[in-house]
Each structure stands twice: as structure tokens, then as C-alpha cells.
Amino acid sequence: MGTESKYLRSFKPGWGSMLRMALWCLLFLWAFGRLVPPLPERIPLSKNAGPHTVPMLTIFDDPRTVREDYRPDPNKLHIAWVSDSSGVLIPEVQKLSEIGTDDYHTIPDAVATALGKRHPMPDFDIPLYLRLGSRPVDTLVFALRALRDKPDLIVIPFNQVWSFSHYQIMNKTTSLNVAPSLWAGVPSLWSMIPVFCSPAENLWALLGDRLDIIRYALPFKDYLEERHSGLLKALGIYAGPAPIVLGVPLLNIKFWIVMNILRGDPAQLLDSTGNLNPELYYAQIISHSSPSDDDSFALISFYSLLNALKASGIPVLIYDHPLSDAFHNSPETSRKIKEVQAFLDKTSESLKGSRIRIISRIPESVRKSIRFRKNDGYHAVVHSAKFEDFLADQIWLMLKDSGKVPPTKGRKTP
């Protein structure tokens, strides 16, 4: 035994043996991947998507992140829309915790309808990169992915609360699985790969498209649980679907307290029933957002986004998503809104000559026409025909100015 132990301690694998082990590992991964059936993505927001809207993002735990079956039709216009939850229309009659992802309608859907009614649009699609809870880094990733398909126009709403947040610059979702391959094509973003992407995410970016056992790992797990739940339960390795945990905002408030961000007594953020008052909660968050900190990751992500969009030469419309009166009436949040709008004006001025247009504020009559959910805060839009018409008109003007739609005679320009 002593001789064997001495032999093992003295063993020094050479480069050849290490390469051989790596090749055997890849061979077995490839072979096992042959047993995994190709599995379609589950695409949220598909249930209520209109005829022009193509939801592009998968459910959160699908590492593929972006659907694989979409190919731009060369006979159509393509208006890519990259958004967080500011792109959804939220039903007024339900609690947020009771609304399933497929129950949402979207603002891009409504704008597509307005475009068809108000303008002589050719056939078009809206590839929709919308994920609830997206943050600045996620927006950068999805915008770069949208650029890969070379759309005719990109639309990006600017979220006043989260776009310059110092404390949550990305949502821990599978968006970072696709980030390394996208950032690798932009030299200025190379340094972000080791900062934001874990070794597992870099490995997925390297091998996910090449090895099905990695590409379909989590979807295959769900597939097995659905098809063979009885057997897996009998073996004691599956206990059934995880229960839905409600009250996520209260979990969020604990996080912000731990991070020493929320000020004063946290009980002041609760209503009379003990539930979180989102307006007060988001007012605290927006008070910590500022475009003046040049070294913040949120601002770095924003400038990286602008540089990538500018270099692409593709027309881009960025609009400041409207906030409810509660935020405009509060002195502190109103000051923050004006600070961000001034920053967007300055940024817009610096982009003159490019194909990027920034709308730093929508007309007040349009903002006033928007119906927000009464108790859900800053951007929970229920309905606004004027807002949708306004966006449709701005999109039409950009398409016309870039020569993407034929000029019309005898028709009044909006």
C-alpha cells in the first residue's frame, strides 16, 4: 500500500494525457447528447401575441435564452423591440402575484395595431426581446442579440427606475449564457466577460451550441419530470413541481434592507394590510439612480449599448418610459426624473448625425392619458391609446426617414 501511495503521489500527467482525457470527456458528452431529443423552447408571452409580434426569449431556466426557430423573412420589415417590464400592459383586476406570464398583453402588440391603422405599413414583424425584470446588462445583451439579425429598426424603452440603478445592474437569468459570444465580437466589451459571466456561463457559450447534452440539459430535466413523474417519484428523486412562492415584493424589500439601501422605517413602505406599497418602494429605488456616476456599471452598460447601436448603422428609437403622477408630484422623485431627462437631452445632442433618436420625455398630454394601475407604482400601464398612437407615429417617421417605407402622397405627416 505504501508503494502504491508513493506511486500515485509521484504521478505527473503530461500534456498528452490531459488532452486525451479531455477528448474522451467530449466524446462521452457528445454520445450522451445523441440520446437527448431536440426539445422546443417554451416562449412566454406567446399566448396573447398578435400577428405581427414574435416573442423571442425563452422561460428563465432555459439556457438557450433566445428561440432558435425564428428566421427573419426577407420580404418583411423587422422592428426589434428590446424591453423590460415597461413593455407590458398589466390587467387591472388581478394582483400582480396572480398574473401568469402568458396573461400579459404588450405595448409592442398595441403599437403594431396602431401602425396598421394609422399608416400604410408594408408587412412587418416585431421580434420582441422582452423579459420581466431585465436590468442594464440584460438590455445590452438582448440588444446585441437583436443586432445580429440586422433589423430595420430597434426600439428600446428607457426605464427611469432601473436603467441607472447602482445596486441591481443585471437579473440573474440565463441571459448571461449568450453574453460571452456576443461580447466577444465587441473588443470594448471583452473585459465584461470575466466580470459578469461565471465559468459555467462561459462554458455554455463555448459548447452549448455544439453539445446537445449541455444545450438541452435543463429542458430535458423538465421533459423527464413531465413524462416519467411517477417513476421518478417512486425512486425518490422527484417530489413534484415546486410550489409557487407568492409575496416576492416582500422578499425584495428584505434584500434592499440588507443592502442598506432603503432608508427610514421599512414599515412605512407597507399599506394597511401589511403588503408592500410599490409606489413607495420604487420611489426609494429611483432615489438611488443617477446618471452622474461615470464609473457605475449601469452607465458603462448604457454607453456600451449606445456605441454598439451607433456602430451598427441601424436606426434606433429610445424613448423615456412614462411614470405616474405619484412620481412627478413627489419633490425628490420629480428631481430625479428631471435629472435623467436632462442627461438624455445631453446624450441625444452628442448623437447628432447618428441614426439614434432619443425621446427624453413624451408629450404631457400623452402621459396624462395613460391609465396606470392604482396601487402598483411607476410604470404599470393598463391602457393608453394616445401613448400607443404616439409611439406608432414616431416609428413610422423613423422608417420613412430611413427609406424603409415608400413615401406617401397627399397624406398628412403625424
C-alpha positions as CSV (number, residue, x, y, z in Angstrom):
1,M,0.0,0.0,0.0
2,G,2.8,2.4,0.8
3,T,4.4,1.7,-2.6
4,E,1.1,2.4,-4.4
5,S,0.6,5.6,-2.4
6,K,4.1,6.7,-3.3
7,Y,3.5,6.0,-6.9
8,L,0.2,7.9,-7.0
9,R,1.8,10.9,-5.3
10,S,4.6,10.9,-7.8
11,F,2.4,10.6,-10.9
12,K,2.6,13.7,-13.1
13,P,0.3,13.7,-16.1
14,G,1.7,15.2,-19.2
15,W,0.0,17.4,-21.7
16,G,-0.7,14.4,-23.9
17,S,-2.6,12.5,-21.3
18,M,-4.6,15.6,-20.2
19,L,-5.5,16.2,-23.9
20,R,-6.6,12.5,-24.2
21,M,-8.8,12.8,-21.1
22,A,-10.4,16.0,-22.4
23,L,-11.1,14.3,-25.8
24,W,-12.7,11.3,-24.1
25,C,-14.8,13.6,-22.0
26,L,-16.0,15.5,-25.0
27,L,-16.7,12.2,-26.8
28,F,-18.9,10.9,-24.0
29,L,-20.7,14.2,-23.7
30,W,-21.4,14.1,-27.5
31,A,-22.5,10.4,-27.3
32,F,-24.9,11.0,-24.4
33,G,-26.2,14.1,-26.2
34,R,-27.4,11.8,-29.1
35,L,-29.9,10.3,-26.7
36,V,-31.5,13.6,-25.8
37,P,-34.3,14.5,-28.2
38,P,-34.4,18.1,-29.6
39,L,-36.7,20.0,-27.4
40,P,-38.7,23.1,-28.4
41,E,-38.3,26.2,-26.3
42,R,-41.1,27.5,-24.1
43,I,-41.7,31.0,-25.1
44,P,-43.6,33.3,-22.6
45,L,-46.0,36.0,-23.9
46,S,-46.9,33.7,-26.9
47,K,-50.5,33.2,-25.8
48,N,-51.7,36.8,-26.4
49,A,-49.1,37.8,-29.0
50,G,-50.6,39.5,-32.1
51,P,-50.0,38.5,-35.7
52,H,-47.0,40.9,-36.0
53,T,-45.3,40.1,-32.7
54,V,-42.7,37.3,-32.3
55,P,-41.7,36.8,-28.7
56,M,-38.0,35.8,-28.8
57,L,-37.0,34.9,-25.3
58,T,-37.4,31.6,-23.5
59,I,-38.5,30.9,-20.0
60,F,-36.0,31.9,-17.3
61,D,-34.4,28.4,-16.8
62,D,-33.9,27.5,-20.5
63,P,-30.2,28.1,-21.1
64,R,-30.8,28.8,-24.8
65,T,-32.3,32.1,-23.8
66,V,-33.4,33.0,-27.4
67,R,-35.7,31.0,-29.6
68,E,-33.9,29.0,-32.3
69,D,-36.7,28.7,-34.9
70,Y,-37.0,32.3,-35.9
71,R,-35.5,33.4,-39.2
72,P,-36.2,37.0,-40.4
73,D,-38.4,37.0,-43.5
74,P,-36.6,39.0,-46.2
75,N,-40.0,40.1,-47.6
76,K,-40.9,41.8,-44.3
77,L,-39.8,44.8,-42.3
78,H,-38.4,43.9,-38.9
79,I,-38.8,46.2,-35.9
80,A,-36.8,44.7,-33.0
81,W,-38.1,45.7,-29.6
82,V,-35.9,45.3,-26.5
83,S,-37.7,45.8,-23.2
84,D,-38.1,45.0,-19.6
85,S,-41.5,45.0,-17.8
86,S,-42.2,48.5,-19.1
87,G,-43.3,46.9,-22.3
88,V,-46.2,45.0,-20.8
89,L,-49.8,46.0,-20.3
90,I,-50.9,44.7,-16.9
91,P,-54.5,43.7,-16.2
92,E,-56.1,46.0,-13.6
93,V,-58.4,43.4,-11.9
94,Q,-55.7,41.0,-10.7
95,K,-53.0,41.1,-8.1
96,L,-49.5,41.1,-9.7
97,S,-48.7,37.9,-7.9
98,E,-51.7,36.2,-9.5
99,I,-50.9,37.1,-13.1
100,G,-49.1,34.5,-15.1
101,T,-46.5,35.5,-17.7
102,D,-48.8,34.4,-20.5
103,D,-51.6,36.6,-19.3
104,Y,-49.8,39.8,-20.2
105,H,-50.5,41.8,-23.3
106,T,-47.7,44.0,-24.6
107,I,-47.3,47.6,-25.7
108,P,-45.5,46.5,-28.9
109,D,-48.6,44.5,-29.8
110,A,-50.8,47.5,-29.3
111,V,-48.3,49.7,-31.3
112,A,-48.3,47.2,-34.1
113,T,-52.1,47.5,-34.3
114,A,-51.9,51.3,-34.3
115,L,-49.2,51.2,-37.0
116,G,-51.5,49.2,-39.3
117,K,-54.5,51.6,-38.7
118,R,-52.6,54.9,-38.9
119,H,-50.1,54.3,-41.7
120,P,-49.7,52.4,-44.9
121,M,-47.3,49.8,-43.5
122,P,-45.9,47.0,-45.6
123,D,-45.9,43.6,-43.9
124,F,-43.8,43.6,-40.8
125,D,-42.7,41.6,-37.8
126,I,-41.7,42.8,-34.3
127,P,-39.1,40.4,-32.8
128,L,-39.8,41.1,-29.1
129,Y,-36.9,40.7,-26.6
130,L,-39.0,41.3,-23.5
131,R,-38.1,39.9,-20.2
132,L,-39.7,40.9,-16.9
133,G,-37.0,42.2,-14.5
134,S,-34.4,43.0,-17.2
135,R,-31.7,45.3,-16.0
136,P,-29.0,47.4,-17.8
137,V,-26.7,44.5,-18.5
138,D,-29.6,42.3,-19.7
139,T,-30.7,45.1,-22.1
140,L,-27.2,45.3,-23.5
141,V,-27.1,41.5,-24.1
142,F,-30.6,41.4,-25.8
143,A,-29.9,44.5,-27.9
144,L,-26.7,42.9,-29.2
145,R,-28.6,39.7,-30.0
146,A,-31.2,41.7,-31.8
147,L,-28.5,43.4,-33.9
148,R,-27.3,40.0,-35.1
149,D,-30.5,39.7,-37.3
150,K,-30.0,43.2,-38.8
151,P,-33.5,44.6,-38.2
152,D,-34.8,47.7,-40.0
153,L,-35.4,49.5,-36.7
154,I,-34.7,48.9,-33.0
155,V,-37.0,50.3,-30.3
156,I,-35.8,50.4,-26.6
157,P,-37.8,51.9,-23.8
158,F,-35.7,53.7,-21.1
159,N,-36.8,52.7,-17.6
160,Q,-36.1,55.6,-15.2
161,V,-36.1,53.4,-12.1
162,W,-33.7,50.6,-13.2
163,S,-31.7,51.9,-16.2
164,F,-29.3,53.8,-13.9
165,S,-29.6,51.6,-10.8
166,H,-26.4,51.2,-8.9
167,Y,-27.5,48.2,-7.0
168,Q,-29.0,45.7,-9.4
169,I,-27.4,46.0,-12.8
170,M,-28.4,42.6,-14.0
171,N,-31.0,40.0,-13.3
172,K,-29.6,36.5,-12.5
173,T,-31.2,34.8,-15.5
174,T,-29.8,32.7,-18.3
175,S,-29.2,35.9,-20.4
176,L,-25.5,35.6,-19.5
177,N,-25.2,32.3,-21.2
178,V,-25.3,34.1,-24.6
179,A,-23.4,37.1,-23.4
180,P,-19.8,35.8,-24.0
181,S,-20.4,35.0,-27.6
182,L,-22.0,38.4,-28.2
183,W,-19.5,40.4,-26.2
184,A,-16.6,38.6,-27.9
185,G,-17.4,40.4,-31.1
186,V,-17.1,43.8,-29.4
187,P,-13.5,44.4,-28.3
188,S,-14.5,47.2,-25.9
189,L,-16.7,44.6,-24.0
190,W,-14.1,41.9,-23.6
191,S,-13.3,42.9,-20.0
192,M,-17.0,42.4,-19.1
193,I,-16.8,38.6,-19.9
194,P,-14.8,37.6,-16.8
195,V,-16.5,40.2,-14.6
196,F,-20.1,39.2,-15.3
197,C,-20.0,35.7,-16.7
198,S,-19.3,32.7,-14.5
199,P,-17.2,29.7,-15.7
200,A,-20.4,27.8,-16.3
201,E,-21.8,30.5,-18.5
202,N,-18.6,30.8,-20.5
203,L,-18.6,27.0,-20.9
204,W,-22.2,27.1,-22.1
205,A,-21.3,29.8,-24.6
206,L,-18.4,27.7,-25.9
207,L,-20.1,24.3,-26.0
208,G,-23.8,24.8,-25.8
209,D,-24.4,25.0,-29.5
210,R,-22.1,22.1,-30.1
211,L,-23.1,19.5,-27.4
212,D,-26.8,18.7,-27.0
213,I,-26.3,17.3,-23.5
214,I,-25.4,20.8,-22.4
215,R,-27.8,22.6,-24.7
216,Y,-30.8,20.7,-23.6
217,A,-29.8,19.8,-20.1
218,L,-32.5,21.8,-18.2
219,P,-35.3,21.4,-20.8
220,F,-34.5,17.6,-20.8
221,K,-34.9,17.5,-17.0
222,D,-38.3,19.1,-17.3
223,Y,-39.2,16.7,-20.1
224,L,-38.3,13.7,-17.9
225,E,-40.2,15.1,-15.0
226,E,-43.3,15.5,-17.1
227,R,-43.2,12.2,-18.9
228,H,-41.9,9.9,-16.1
229,S,-43.0,11.7,-12.9
230,G,-44.5,8.5,-11.4
231,L,-41.3,6.5,-11.8
232,L,-39.1,9.4,-10.6
233,K,-41.3,9.8,-7.5
234,A,-41.1,6.1,-6.8
235,L,-37.3,6.3,-6.9
236,G,-37.4,9.2,-4.5
237,I,-35.7,11.7,-6.9
238,Y,-38.6,13.9,-7.8
239,A,-41.1,15.4,-5.3
240,G,-43.4,17.1,-7.8
241,P,-43.4,20.6,-9.2
242,A,-42.1,23.3,-6.9
243,P,-44.8,25.4,-5.2
244,I,-45.3,28.9,-6.5
245,V,-43.9,31.3,-3.9
246,L,-46.1,34.5,-3.6
247,G,-45.1,37.7,-1.9
248,V,-42.0,38.2,-4.0
249,P,-42.0,42.0,-3.3
250,L,-41.6,41.3,0.4
251,L,-38.6,39.2,-0.4
252,N,-37.2,42.1,-2.4
253,I,-37.7,44.5,0.4
254,K,-35.7,42.2,2.7
255,F,-32.9,42.3,0.1
256,W,-32.9,46.1,-0.1
257,I,-32.8,46.4,3.7
258,V,-29.8,44.0,3.9
259,M,-28.1,46.1,1.3
260,N,-28.7,49.2,3.4
261,I,-30.4,51.0,0.6
262,L,-33.9,51.6,1.9
263,R,-34.0,54.5,4.4
264,G,-36.0,55.0,7.5
265,D,-38.6,52.6,8.9
266,P,-39.3,49.8,6.3
267,A,-42.8,49.6,7.8
268,Q,-43.6,52.9,6.1
269,L,-43.4,51.0,2.7
270,L,-46.3,48.8,3.7
271,D,-50.0,49.5,3.2
272,S,-52.7,49.0,5.9
273,T,-53.0,45.3,5.0
274,G,-49.3,44.7,5.5
275,N,-48.5,44.4,1.8
276,L,-45.8,46.3,0.0
277,N,-46.8,49.6,-1.5
278,P,-45.0,49.5,-4.8
279,E,-45.1,53.3,-5.3
280,L,-43.2,53.9,-2.1
281,Y,-40.9,51.0,-2.8
282,Y,-39.9,52.2,-6.2
283,A,-39.6,55.8,-5.0
284,Q,-36.8,54.6,-2.7
285,I,-35.1,52.8,-5.6
286,I,-35.3,55.7,-8.0
287,S,-33.8,58.0,-5.4
288,H,-30.6,55.9,-5.7
289,S,-30.4,56.0,-9.5
290,S,-28.2,58.7,-11.0
291,P,-26.6,59.2,-14.5
292,S,-23.9,61.3,-12.9
293,D,-21.7,58.5,-11.6
294,D,-19.3,57.9,-14.6
295,D,-17.9,54.7,-13.1
296,S,-21.2,52.9,-12.4
297,F,-21.7,49.7,-14.3
298,A,-25.2,50.8,-15.2
299,L,-23.8,53.8,-17.0
300,I,-21.0,51.8,-18.6
301,S,-23.6,49.4,-19.9
302,F,-25.7,52.3,-21.3
303,Y,-22.7,53.8,-23.1
304,S,-21.7,50.4,-24.4
305,L,-25.2,49.9,-25.7
306,L,-25.1,53.3,-27.5
307,N,-21.7,52.6,-29.0
308,A,-22.8,49.2,-30.4
309,L,-26.1,50.7,-31.8
310,K,-24.3,53.6,-33.3
311,A,-21.6,51.4,-35.0
312,S,-24.4,49.1,-36.5
313,G,-25.8,51.9,-38.5
314,I,-29.3,50.6,-37.8
315,P,-32.0,53.2,-36.9
316,V,-32.8,53.2,-33.2
317,L,-35.6,54.8,-31.2
318,I,-35.0,55.1,-27.5
319,Y,-37.9,56.6,-25.5
320,D,-38.2,57.5,-21.9
321,H,-41.0,55.3,-20.5
322,P,-43.6,57.5,-18.7
323,L,-44.1,57.5,-14.9
324,S,-47.3,58.0,-13.0
325,D,-48.3,61.3,-11.4
326,A,-47.2,60.0,-8.0
327,F,-43.6,60.3,-9.1
328,H,-44.0,63.7,-10.7
329,N,-45.7,65.1,-7.7
330,S,-43.1,64.0,-5.2
331,P,-40.3,66.6,-5.0
332,E,-37.5,64.0,-4.6
333,T,-38.5,61.7,-7.4
334,S,-39.5,64.6,-9.6
335,R,-36.0,66.0,-9.3
336,K,-34.6,62.6,-10.3
337,I,-36.8,62.4,-13.3
338,K,-35.7,65.9,-14.5
339,E,-32.0,64.9,-13.8
340,V,-32.4,61.8,-16.1
341,Q,-34.3,63.8,-18.7
342,A,-31.5,66.4,-18.8
343,F,-28.9,63.6,-19.2
344,L,-30.9,62.1,-22.1
345,D,-31.1,65.5,-23.8
346,K,-27.4,65.9,-23.5
347,T,-26.8,62.4,-24.8
348,S,-29.1,63.0,-27.7
349,E,-27.2,66.1,-28.6
350,S,-24.0,64.2,-28.7
351,L,-25.5,61.6,-31.0
352,K,-26.5,64.1,-33.7
353,G,-25.5,62.8,-37.1
354,S,-26.1,59.2,-36.0
355,R,-29.2,57.1,-36.6
356,I,-30.1,57.0,-32.9
357,R,-33.0,59.1,-31.8
358,I,-33.8,59.6,-28.1
359,I,-37.1,60.9,-26.9
360,S,-36.3,62.2,-23.4
361,R,-39.9,63.0,-22.5
362,I,-43.2,62.2,-24.1
363,P,-45.8,65.0,-24.5
364,E,-47.5,65.7,-21.2
365,S,-51.0,65.2,-22.8
366,V,-50.0,61.7,-23.8
367,R,-48.5,60.9,-20.4
368,K,-51.7,62.2,-18.7
369,S,-53.8,59.9,-20.8
370,I,-52.1,56.8,-19.6
371,R,-54.1,54.7,-17.1
372,F,-51.7,53.2,-14.5
373,R,-52.6,50.5,-12.0
374,K,-53.7,52.4,-8.9
375,N,-51.5,50.6,-6.4
376,D,-48.7,49.2,-8.5
377,G,-46.5,52.2,-8.9
378,Y,-44.3,53.7,-11.5
379,H,-44.9,52.1,-14.9
380,A,-47.7,49.5,-14.5
381,V,-49.6,50.6,-17.6
382,V,-53.2,49.3,-18.0
383,H,-54.1,51.1,-21.2
384,S,-53.3,54.2,-23.3
385,A,-54.4,54.6,-26.9
386,K,-52.7,58.0,-27.2
387,F,-49.4,56.6,-26.0
388,E,-49.6,53.7,-28.4
389,D,-50.5,56.1,-31.3
390,F,-47.7,58.4,-30.3
391,L,-45.1,55.5,-30.5
392,A,-46.6,54.3,-33.7
393,D,-46.2,57.7,-35.3
394,Q,-42.6,58.0,-34.1
395,I,-41.7,54.6,-35.5
396,W,-43.4,55.4,-38.8
397,L,-41.4,58.7,-39.1
398,M,-38.1,56.9,-38.5
399,L,-38.9,54.2,-41.0
400,K,-39.9,56.8,-43.6
401,D,-36.8,58.9,-42.9
402,S,-34.5,55.9,-43.3
403,G,-36.2,54.9,-46.6
404,K,-37.7,51.7,-45.2
405,V,-41.2,52.5,-46.2
406,P,-42.3,54.2,-49.5
407,P,-43.1,57.9,-49.4
408,T,-46.9,58.6,-49.3
409,K,-48.5,61.4,-51.3
410,G,-51.3,63.5,-50.1
411,R,-51.2,62.1,-46.6
412,K,-50.6,64.3,-43.6
413,T,-47.4,63.5,-41.6
414,P,-48.1,62.8,-37.9
